[in-house]
Amino acid sequence: MTIQLTSALRAWGTPGFNDTLKHEVEGLDYAQLPLYQALSVGSHVLEGTLDAMVINASGAPGVIQAKVGIFYRSILTGCACADDPTPVNENNEYCVVRFDIDAATGEAEVQLLDE
């Protein structure tokens, strides 16, 4: 699945780049992001809870590299038995990813960073 960050590409070099990238990342399909690989507390990602923060961005020949922090929530799923006393609690999760945005097409690759 290709990630398209064309609005961020168009905003590159302007004061609105960070806000545009943040908005585009928050609108991505969760399956496009490595959220499950980054889980530290829960076992299931809750959709609709993503908040992105642009940490930094820089240009290199042919590519824009953007480091983005992603805040989201997870739950730890139980056995789903009727008498399971375990409450469903939402957990705060966080990860840092790097987007490599092609400077010609806006196609991006995402990589989970170990931070």
Buried (B, 14 or more C-beta within 10 A) or exposed (E): EEBBBEBBBEBBEEEBBBEBBBBBBEEBEBEBBBBEEBBEEBEBBBEEBBEBBBBEBEEEEEBBBBBBBBEBBBBBEEEEEEEEEEEEEEBEBEBBBBBBBBBEEBBBEBEBBEE
